[in-house]
Amino acid sequence: GPNVNIENFSAKYETVLKAKETCDILLAMTGCSQFELFVDDKSVCKQDTWRTTETRTIIPVEKGREYKIEILYADVQTWAANLKFDLGKELPIDYQAAINQLKGIDKVIFVGGISPALEGEEMPVDIKGFRGGDRTDIELPAVQRNFVKALRDAGKKIVYVNCSGSAIALQPEADRCDAIVQAWYAGEQGGTAIAEILYGKVNPSAKLPVTFYKNSSQLPDFEDYSMKGRTYRYFNDALYPFGYGLSYTTFSVGAPSYNGGKVSVEVKNTGSREGTEVVQLYLKNLADKEGPSKSLRGFQRVALKAGESRNISFSLSDEDFEWFDEQSNTVRPMQGDWQVFVGTSSADKDLKRIDIKR
């Protein structure tokens, strides 16, 4: 309301926990600024931080006894006041118990991945695979990997929906799952969008803007900032390459031709459903032996009905042929021999090639 102060405020939360059994209870809080947790008037956790931080406190409880829970919060010196609190008993992971709940169910939609609470900038995260918001490996968390394996071993068909803001190593999941959907971090209608794709209401046509590697061992050391061995420009053995993405129909791309600075190619919908393909064009400078294997220079979205074909063209300008010139130590339009690739992803198997001279 208009009379609520939203800056430099304080708040207090109180409740009573009545233990249903004798056990250890986890009190988990996530927040920024100043907050303190009291159990029976005794401080058990205190935090003062400018960034969102997670705390975990274990307390033993006795069946039938009541415990006073109190949280004090103050919003100071921060731009994003927030506080989340949860409590409960942590249970050991039991994959078989979860699978037993799926009796009579043949197909499973498994939504997994990571979260913005793990990857980001200047984050207080120091767990396996993550360091301060950076990722020290790209593996799927082991608890999910093991669960997917248990589901497959139980004979379930699996559609894996991966939520992440960057590439995840999805091997062996690529072999264990019947389909994989990359959902990224969707907004409030993201669930609706994914459901419309899974149920066939929408024919997907998206392409990956990053390379998805098979595993962390395919990448150089985390602190090696060289581009060699990274991205579609220097890496050719990806699990899912840059520019890759499937549809509920299929497409073919014909042999490209080059004339007067223009690359032309025929695209055909070879499937039984209307859909959209993203046709991509890459260039390679044959004179640059140490340079990238290819560089994206253009793409076009082409919507086609089942059986329909269309000729499209890409116009290449001097700017498209700009490359680093070691002799002049500048980036400028280069003459010489080039290779032009046109296709549906950056993978060589999805591209048609022609050689040109300019």
C-alpha positions as a Markdown table, in Angstrom:
| # | Residue | x | y | z |
|---|---|---|---|---|
| 1 | Gly | 0.0 | 0.0 | 0.0 |
| 2 | Pro | 1.0 | 3.7 | -0.2 |
| 3 | Asn | 2.0 | 3.8 | 3.5 |
| 4 | Val | 4.3 | 0.8 | 3.4 |
| 5 | Asn | 8.0 | 1.7 | 3.6 |
| 6 | Ile | 9.9 | -0.4 | 1.1 |
| 7 | Glu | 13.4 | 0.8 | 2.0 |
| 8 | Asn | 15.3 | 0.7 | 5.2 |
| 9 | Phe | 12.7 | -1.4 | 7.0 |
| 10 | Ser | 12.7 | -4.2 | 9.5 |
| 11 | Ala | 10.4 | -7.1 | 10.0 |
| 12 | Lys | 9.7 | -9.9 | 12.5 |
| 13 | Tyr | 8.3 | -13.4 | 11.9 |
| 14 | Glu | 7.2 | -15.7 | 14.7 |
| 15 | Thr | 5.7 | -19.2 | 14.8 |
| 16 | Val | 5.7 | -22.3 | 16.9 |
| 17 | Leu | 6.9 | -25.7 | 15.7 |
| 18 | Lys | 5.4 | -28.7 | 17.3 |
| 19 | Ala | 7.5 | -31.8 | 16.6 |
| 20 | Lys | 5.7 | -34.8 | 15.3 |
| 21 | Glu | 8.7 | -37.1 | 16.0 |
| 22 | Thr | 12.1 | -37.1 | 17.5 |
| 23 | Cys | 14.5 | -36.2 | 14.8 |
| 24 | Asp | 16.8 | -33.5 | 13.3 |
| 25 | Ile | 15.0 | -30.6 | 11.5 |
| 26 | Leu | 16.6 | -28.4 | 8.9 |
| 27 | Leu | 15.9 | -24.7 | 9.1 |
| 28 | Ala | 16.9 | -23.2 | 5.7 |
| 29 | Met | 17.0 | -19.5 | 5.1 |
| 30 | Thr | 17.9 | -17.6 | 1.9 |
| 31 | Gly | 18.1 | -13.8 | 1.9 |
| 32 | Cys | 20.2 | -10.7 | 1.7 |
| 33 | Ser | 20.9 | -7.8 | 4.1 |
| 34 | Gln | 20.6 | -8.6 | 7.9 |
| 35 | Phe | 18.6 | -11.6 | 9.3 |
| 36 | Glu | 18.9 | -13.7 | 12.4 |
| 37 | Leu | 17.2 | -16.9 | 13.4 |
| 38 | Phe | 16.2 | -17.7 | 17.0 |
| 39 | Val | 15.0 | -21.0 | 18.4 |
| 40 | Asp | 13.5 | -20.7 | 21.9 |
| 41 | Asp | 15.1 | -17.2 | 22.2 |
| 42 | Lys | 18.5 | -18.6 | 21.4 |
| 43 | Ser | 20.3 | -17.2 | 18.3 |
| 44 | Val | 21.3 | -20.1 | 16.0 |
| 45 | Cys | 22.0 | -18.3 | 12.7 |
| 46 | Lys | 23.0 | -14.8 | 11.8 |
| 47 | Gln | 23.8 | -13.2 | 8.5 |
| 48 | Asp | 24.7 | -9.8 | 7.2 |
| 49 | Thr | 25.3 | -9.7 | 3.5 |
| 50 | Trp | 24.7 | -7.5 | 0.5 |
| 51 | Arg | 23.9 | -10.5 | -1.8 |
| 52 | Thr | 21.5 | -13.3 | -1.5 |
| 53 | Thr | 23.0 | -16.0 | 0.7 |
| 54 | Glu | 21.7 | -19.5 | 1.7 |
| 55 | Thr | 22.1 | -20.7 | 5.3 |
| 56 | Arg | 21.3 | -24.2 | 6.7 |
| 57 | Thr | 20.8 | -24.9 | 10.4 |
| 58 | Ile | 20.1 | -28.3 | 11.9 |
| 59 | Ile | 18.3 | -28.5 | 15.2 |
| 60 | Pro | 17.3 | -31.7 | 17.1 |
| 61 | Val | 13.7 | -31.8 | 18.2 |
| 62 | Glu | 11.7 | -34.2 | 20.5 |
| 63 | Lys | 8.3 | -35.6 | 19.7 |
| 64 | Gly | 5.5 | -33.6 | 21.2 |
| 65 | Arg | 7.6 | -30.6 | 22.3 |
| 66 | Glu | 6.9 | -27.1 | 21.0 |
| 67 | Tyr | 9.7 | -24.8 | 19.8 |
| 68 | Lys | 9.4 | -21.1 | 19.4 |
| 69 | Ile | 10.8 | -20.0 | 16.0 |
| 70 | Glu | 11.6 | -16.3 | 15.5 |
| 71 | Ile | 13.3 | -14.5 | 12.6 |
| 72 | Leu | 14.4 | -10.8 | 12.7 |
| 73 | Tyr | 15.1 | -9.1 | 9.4 |
| 74 | Ala | 16.4 | -5.6 | 8.5 |
| 75 | Asp | 16.7 | -4.1 | 5.0 |
| 76 | Val | 19.9 | -2.0 | 5.1 |
| 77 | Gln | 22.7 | -1.3 | 2.5 |
| 78 | Thr | 21.1 | -3.5 | -0.2 |
| 79 | Trp | 19.2 | -3.0 | -3.4 |
| 80 | Ala | 17.2 | -6.2 | -3.4 |
| 81 | Ala | 15.5 | -7.1 | -0.1 |
| 82 | Asn | 14.5 | -10.7 | 0.1 |
| 83 | Leu | 14.1 | -13.5 | 2.6 |
| 84 | Lys | 12.9 | -17.1 | 2.2 |
| 85 | Phe | 12.5 | -19.5 | 5.0 |
| 86 | Asp | 11.7 | -23.2 | 5.1 |
| 87 | Leu | 11.9 | -26.0 | 7.6 |
| 88 | Gly | 11.4 | -29.8 | 7.5 |
| 89 | Lys | 13.0 | -33.1 | 7.8 |
| 90 | Glu | 15.6 | -34.1 | 5.2 |
| 91 | Leu | 15.0 | -37.6 | 3.9 |
| 92 | Pro | 17.6 | -39.8 | 2.2 |
| 93 | Ile | 17.2 | -40.1 | -1.6 |
| 94 | Asp | 15.2 | -43.2 | -2.5 |
| 95 | Tyr | 14.9 | -43.6 | -6.2 |
| 96 | Gln | 13.1 | -46.9 | -6.0 |
| 97 | Ala | 10.4 | -45.3 | -3.8 |
| 98 | Ala | 9.9 | -42.6 | -6.3 |
| 99 | Ile | 9.6 | -45.1 | -9.1 |
| 100 | Asn | 7.1 | -47.1 | -7.1 |
| 101 | Gln | 4.9 | -44.1 | -7.2 |
| 102 | Leu | 4.9 | -44.3 | -11.0 |
| 103 | Lys | 3.3 | -47.7 | -11.3 |
| 104 | Gly | 1.2 | -47.9 | -14.5 |
| 105 | Ile | 2.9 | -44.8 | -15.9 |
| 106 | Asp | 5.0 | -45.5 | -19.0 |
| 107 | Lys | 6.1 | -42.0 | -19.9 |
| 108 | Val | 7.8 | -39.5 | -17.6 |
| 109 | Ile | 8.4 | -35.8 | -18.2 |
| 110 | Phe | 11.5 | -35.1 | -16.1 |
| 111 | Val | 12.2 | -31.4 | -15.4 |
| 112 | Gly | 15.8 | -30.9 | -14.2 |
| 113 | Gly | 18.9 | -28.9 | -14.7 |
| 114 | Ile | 20.2 | -26.1 | -12.5 |
| 115 | Ser | 19.0 | -22.7 | -11.4 |
| 116 | Pro | 19.8 | -18.9 | -11.3 |
| 117 | Ala | 20.6 | -19.5 | -7.6 |
| 118 | Leu | 23.7 | -21.5 | -8.7 |
| 119 | Glu | 25.0 | -19.7 | -11.8 |
| 120 | Gly | 25.4 | -15.9 | -12.0 |
| 121 | Glu | 27.6 | -13.0 | -11.1 |
| 122 | Glu | 29.3 | -12.5 | -7.7 |
| 123 | Met | 27.3 | -15.3 | -6.0 |
| 124 | Pro | 28.0 | -16.9 | -2.6 |
| 125 | Val | 28.1 | -20.4 | -4.1 |
| 126 | Asp | 30.9 | -22.9 | -3.3 |
| 127 | Ile | 29.7 | -26.4 | -4.0 |
| 128 | Lys | 30.9 | -29.1 | -6.4 |
| 129 | Gly | 30.8 | -27.7 | -10.0 |
| 130 | Phe | 30.3 | -24.1 | -8.9 |
| 131 | Arg | 32.5 | -21.3 | -7.6 |
| 132 | Gly | 31.1 | -17.9 | -6.8 |
| 133 | Gly | 28.5 | -18.1 | -9.6 |
| 134 | Asp | 31.0 | -19.5 | -12.1 |
| 135 | Arg | 30.8 | -23.1 | -13.2 |
| 136 | Thr | 33.9 | -25.2 | -12.7 |
| 137 | Asp | 32.3 | -28.1 | -14.6 |
| 138 | Ile | 29.3 | -28.5 | -16.8 |
| 139 | Glu | 28.0 | -31.9 | -15.6 |
| 140 | Leu | 24.4 | -32.5 | -14.7 |
| 141 | Pro | 24.0 | -32.8 | -10.9 |
| 142 | Ala | 24.6 | -36.4 | -9.8 |
| 143 | Val | 21.2 | -36.7 | -8.0 |
| 144 | Gln | 19.4 | -36.1 | -11.3 |
| 145 | Arg | 21.8 | -38.2 | -13.4 |
| 146 | Asn | 21.2 | -41.1 | -11.1 |
| 147 | Phe | 17.4 | -40.6 | -11.1 |
| 148 | Val | 17.3 | -40.6 | -14.9 |
| 149 | Lys | 19.3 | -43.8 | -14.9 |
| 150 | Ala | 16.9 | -45.4 | -12.4 |
| 151 | Leu | 13.9 | -44.4 | -14.5 |
| 152 | Arg | 15.5 | -45.8 | -17.7 |
| 153 | Asp | 16.4 | -49.0 | -15.8 |
| 154 | Ala | 12.7 | -49.3 | -14.8 |
| 155 | Gly | 11.7 | -49.2 | -18.5 |
| 156 | Lys | 10.3 | -45.7 | -18.5 |
| 157 | Lys | 10.2 | -43.5 | -21.6 |
| 158 | Ile | 11.7 | -40.1 | -20.6 |
| 159 | Val | 11.3 | -36.6 | -21.9 |
| 160 | Tyr | 14.0 | -34.5 | -20.2 |
| 161 | Val | 13.3 | -30.8 | -19.9 |
| 162 | Asn | 16.5 | -29.1 | -19.1 |
| 163 | Cys | 16.5 | -25.7 | -17.3 |
| 164 | Ser | 19.8 | -23.8 | -17.4 |
| 165 | Gly | 21.3 | -20.5 | -18.4 |
| 166 | Ser | 24.3 | -22.1 | -20.1 |
| 167 | Ala | 25.4 | -25.5 | -21.6 |
| 168 | Ile | 24.9 | -28.7 | -19.6 |
| 169 | Ala | 26.8 | -31.9 | -20.4 |
| 170 | Leu | 23.9 | -34.2 | -21.2 |
| 171 | Gln | 25.8 | -37.4 | -21.8 |
| 172 | Pro | 24.7 | -40.1 | -21.0 |
| 173 | Glu | 21.2 | -38.5 | -20.7 |
| 174 | Ala | 21.2 | -38.1 | -24.5 |
| 175 | Asp | 21.2 | -42.0 | -24.7 |
| 176 | Arg | 18.9 | -42.6 | -21.8 |
| 177 | Cys | 16.2 | -40.1 | -22.7 |
| 178 | Asp | 13.8 | -40.4 | -25.6 |
| 179 | Ala | 13.7 | -36.6 | -26.1 |
| 180 | Ile | 15.4 | -33.5 | -24.6 |
| 181 | Val | 13.9 | -30.0 | -24.5 |
| 182 | Gln | 16.2 | -27.1 | -23.6 |
| 183 | Ala | 13.9 | -24.7 | -21.6 |
| 184 | Trp | 16.5 | -22.2 | -20.3 |
| 185 | Tyr | 15.1 | -20.1 | -17.5 |
| 186 | Ala | 11.6 | -19.4 | -18.6 |
| 187 | Gly | 9.3 | -16.6 | -17.5 |
| 188 | Glu | 5.9 | -16.9 | -15.9 |
| 189 | Gln | 4.3 | -18.4 | -19.0 |
| 190 | Gly | 7.3 | -20.8 | -19.6 |
| 191 | Gly | 5.3 | -23.8 | -18.3 |
| 192 | Thr | 2.6 | -23.1 | -20.9 |
| 193 | Ala | 5.1 | -22.7 | -23.7 |
| 194 | Ile | 6.8 | -26.0 | -22.8 |
| 195 | Ala | 3.5 | -27.8 | -22.5 |
| 196 | Glu | 2.4 | -26.6 | -25.9 |
| 197 | Ile | 5.5 | -28.0 | -27.4 |
| 198 | Leu | 5.4 | -31.3 | -25.6 |
| 199 | Tyr | 1.7 | -31.9 | -26.6 |
| 200 | Gly | 2.4 | -30.9 | -30.2 |
| 201 | Lys | 0.3 | -27.7 | -30.2 |
| 202 | Val | 3.4 | -25.8 | -31.3 |
| 203 | Asn | 6.0 | -27.0 | -33.7 |
| 204 | Pro | 9.4 | -26.0 | -32.2 |
| 205 | Ser | 11.9 | -24.2 | -34.4 |
| 206 | Ala | 14.5 | -22.8 | -32.0 |
| 207 | Lys | 18.3 | -23.3 | -32.4 |
| 208 | Leu | 21.0 | -23.5 | -29.8 |
| 209 | Pro | 22.9 | -20.2 | -29.4 |
| 210 | Val | 25.8 | -22.0 | -27.6 |
| 211 | Thr | 27.6 | -25.3 | -27.9 |
| 212 | Phe | 26.5 | -28.2 | -25.7 |
| 213 | Tyr | 29.5 | -30.5 | -25.0 |
| 214 | Lys | 29.4 | -34.2 | -24.2 |
| 215 | Asn | 31.2 | -33.8 | -20.8 |
| 216 | Ser | 33.6 | -31.5 | -18.9 |
| 217 | Ser | 36.7 | -33.3 | -20.2 |
| 218 | Gln | 36.1 | -31.9 | -23.7 |
| 219 | Leu | 36.8 | -28.4 | -22.4 |
| 220 | Pro | 40.2 | -26.9 | -21.5 |
| 221 | Asp | 41.0 | -26.0 | -17.9 |
| 222 | Phe | 38.4 | -23.7 | -16.2 |
| 223 | Glu | 41.1 | -21.0 | -15.8 |
| 224 | Asp | 42.3 | -21.2 | -19.4 |
| 225 | Tyr | 40.8 | -18.3 | -21.2 |
| 226 | Ser | 42.0 | -19.3 | -24.7 |
| 227 | Met | 39.2 | -19.9 | -27.3 |
| 228 | Lys | 41.0 | -22.9 | -28.8 |
| 229 | Gly | 39.0 | -26.0 | -28.1 |
| 230 | Arg | 35.8 | -24.0 | -27.3 |
| 231 | Thr | 32.7 | -22.9 | -29.2 |
| 232 | Tyr | 31.6 | -24.0 | -32.7 |
| 233 | Arg | 34.5 | -22.0 | -34.2 |
| 234 | Tyr | 37.2 | -24.2 | -32.7 |
| 235 | Phe | 35.4 | -27.4 | -31.7 |
| 236 | Asn | 33.9 | -30.1 | -33.9 |
| 237 | Asp | 32.8 | -32.9 | -31.6 |
| 238 | Ala | 29.9 | -31.4 | -29.7 |
| 239 | Leu | 27.0 | -33.4 | -28.3 |
| 240 | Tyr | 24.6 | -30.7 | -29.6 |
| 241 | Pro | 26.3 | -28.1 | -31.8 |
| 242 | Phe | 25.7 | -24.4 | -32.0 |
| 243 | Gly | 22.7 | -23.8 | -34.3 |
| 244 | Tyr | 21.2 | -27.2 | -33.7 |
| 245 | Gly | 17.5 | -27.8 | -33.0 |
| 246 | Leu | 14.9 | -30.3 | -34.0 |
| 247 | Ser | 11.3 | -29.9 | -35.3 |
| 248 | Tyr | 8.3 | -32.1 | -35.6 |
| 249 | Thr | 8.9 | -32.1 | -39.3 |
| 250 | Thr | 12.1 | -32.5 | -41.4 |
| 251 | Phe | 13.9 | -30.2 | -43.9 |
| 252 | Ser | 16.4 | -30.6 | -46.6 |
| 253 | Val | 18.9 | -27.9 | -47.8 |
| 254 | Gly | 20.1 | -28.2 | -51.4 |
| 255 | Ala | 23.5 | -27.5 | -52.9 |
| 256 | Pro | 24.3 | -23.7 | -52.6 |
| 257 | Ser | 25.5 | -21.6 | -55.5 |
| 258 | Tyr | 27.4 | -18.3 | -55.4 |
| 259 | Asn | 27.1 | -15.5 | -58.0 |
| 260 | Gly | 27.8 | -11.8 | -57.7 |
| 261 | Gly | 28.2 | -11.8 | -53.9 |
| 262 | Lys | 25.0 | -13.7 | -53.4 |
| 263 | Val | 24.6 | -17.3 | -52.0 |
| 264 | Ser | 21.4 | -19.0 | -53.1 |
| 265 | Val | 20.0 | -22.3 | -51.9 |
| 266 | Glu | 16.8 | -24.3 | -52.0 |
| 267 | Val | 15.1 | -25.3 | -48.8 |
| 268 | Lys | 12.4 | -28.0 | -48.7 |
| 269 | Asn | 10.0 | -29.2 | -46.0 |
| 270 | Thr | 10.3 | -33.0 | -46.4 |
| 271 | Gly | 8.0 | -33.9 | -43.6 |
| 272 | Ser | 4.3 | -34.2 | -43.1 |
| 273 | Arg | 3.7 | -31.0 | -41.0 |
| 274 | Glu | 4.1 | -27.3 | -41.5 |
| 275 | Gly | 7.2 | -25.9 | -39.8 |
| 276 | Thr | 10.0 | -23.4 | -39.7 |
| 277 | Glu | 13.7 | -24.0 | -40.3 |
| 278 | Val | 16.5 | -21.7 | -39.5 |
| 279 | Val | 19.0 | -21.8 | -42.4 |
| 280 | Gln | 22.5 | -20.8 | -41.4 |
| 281 | Leu | 25.5 | -19.5 | -43.5 |
| 282 | Tyr | 29.1 | -19.8 | -42.3 |
| 283 | Leu | 32.4 | -18.7 | -43.8 |
| 284 | Lys | 36.0 | -20.0 | -43.5 |
| 285 | Asn | 39.1 | -18.2 | -44.6 |
| 286 | Leu | 41.3 | -20.8 | -46.1 |
| 287 | Ala | 44.4 | -18.6 | -45.8 |
| 288 | Asp | 44.1 | -18.5 | -42.0 |
| 289 | Lys | 45.4 | -21.9 | -41.0 |
| 290 | Glu | 45.2 | -21.2 | -37.3 |
| 291 | Gly | 41.8 | -19.4 | -37.5 |
| 292 | Pro | 38.3 | -20.7 | -36.8 |
| 293 | Ser | 36.9 | -23.6 | -38.7 |
| 294 | Lys | 33.9 | -21.5 | -39.6 |
| 295 | Ser | 32.2 | -18.3 | -38.5 |
| 296 | Leu | 28.5 | -17.5 | -38.7 |
| 297 | Arg | 27.7 | -14.8 | -41.2 |
| 298 | Gly | 23.9 | -15.0 | -41.6 |
| 299 | Phe | 20.7 | -16.9 | -40.9 |
| 300 | Gln | 17.1 | -16.9 | -42.2 |
| 301 | Arg | 13.9 | -18.3 | -40.7 |
| 302 | Val | 12.0 | -20.1 | -43.4 |
| 303 | Ala | 8.4 | -21.2 | -42.8 |
| 304 | Leu | 7.2 | -24.0 | -45.1 |
| 305 | Lys | 4.1 | -26.1 | -45.5 |
| 306 | Ala | 4.5 | -29.9 | -45.8 |
| 307 | Gly | 6.2 | -30.6 | -49.1 |
| 308 | Glu | 6.8 | -27.0 | -49.9 |
| 309 | Ser | 10.2 | -25.7 | -51.2 |
| 310 | Arg | 11.6 | -22.2 | -51.6 |
| 311 | Asn | 14.8 | -20.6 | -52.9 |
| 312 | Ile | 16.4 | -18.2 | -50.5 |
| 313 | Ser | 19.6 | -16.1 | -50.8 |
| 314 | Phe | 22.2 | -14.5 | -48.6 |
| 315 | Ser | 24.0 | -11.3 | -49.8 |
| 316 | Leu | 27.6 | -11.2 | -48.7 |
| 317 | Ser | 29.2 | -7.7 | -48.2 |
| 318 | Asp | 32.8 | -6.7 | -47.6 |
| 319 | Glu | 32.0 | -6.7 | -43.9 |
| 320 | Asp | 31.2 | -10.4 | -44.0 |
| 321 | Phe | 34.7 | -11.1 | -45.3 |
| 322 | Glu | 36.4 | -9.1 | -42.6 |
| 323 | Trp | 39.2 | -11.2 | -40.9 |
| 324 | Phe | 42.2 | -10.6 | -38.8 |
| 325 | Asp | 45.2 | -9.7 | -40.9 |
| 326 | Glu | 48.5 | -10.6 | -39.1 |
| 327 | Gln | 50.6 | -8.5 | -41.5 |
| 328 | Ser | 48.7 | -5.2 | -40.8 |
| 329 | Asn | 47.5 | -6.3 | -37.3 |
| 330 | Thr | 44.0 | -5.1 | -38.2 |
| 331 | Val | 40.6 | -6.6 | -39.0 |
| 332 | Arg | 39.8 | -5.8 | -42.6 |
| 333 | Pro | 38.0 | -7.4 | -45.7 |
| 334 | Met | 40.3 | -10.1 | -47.0 |
| 335 | Gln | 40.8 | -11.4 | -50.6 |
| 336 | Gly | 41.6 | -15.0 | -51.5 |
| 337 | Asp | 40.0 | -18.4 | -51.2 |
| 338 | Trp | 37.0 | -19.0 | -49.0 |
| 339 | Gln | 34.7 | -21.8 | -48.1 |
| 340 | Val | 30.9 | -21.1 | -47.8 |
| 341 | Phe | 28.8 | -23.5 | -45.6 |
| 342 | Val | 25.0 | -23.5 | -45.7 |
| 343 | Gly | 22.8 | -25.7 | -43.6 |
| 344 | Thr | 20.7 | -26.4 | -40.4 |
| 345 | Ser | 23.5 | -26.2 | -37.7 |
| 346 | Ser | 27.2 | -25.6 | -37.4 |
| 347 | Ala | 28.0 | -29.3 | -37.5 |
| 348 | Asp | 29.7 | -30.4 | -40.7 |
| 349 | Lys | 27.2 | -33.2 | -41.3 |
| 350 | Asp | 24.4 | -30.6 | -41.4 |
| 351 | Leu | 26.1 | -28.3 | -43.9 |
| 352 | Lys | 26.6 | -28.1 | -47.7 |
| 353 | Arg | 29.9 | -26.5 | -48.8 |
| 354 | Ile | 31.1 | -24.6 | -51.9 |
| 355 | Asp | 34.5 | -23.0 | -52.5 |
| 356 | Ile | 34.7 | -19.4 | -53.7 |
| 357 | Lys | 37.4 | -16.8 | -54.6 |
| 358 | Arg | 37.1 | -13.1 | -54.1 |
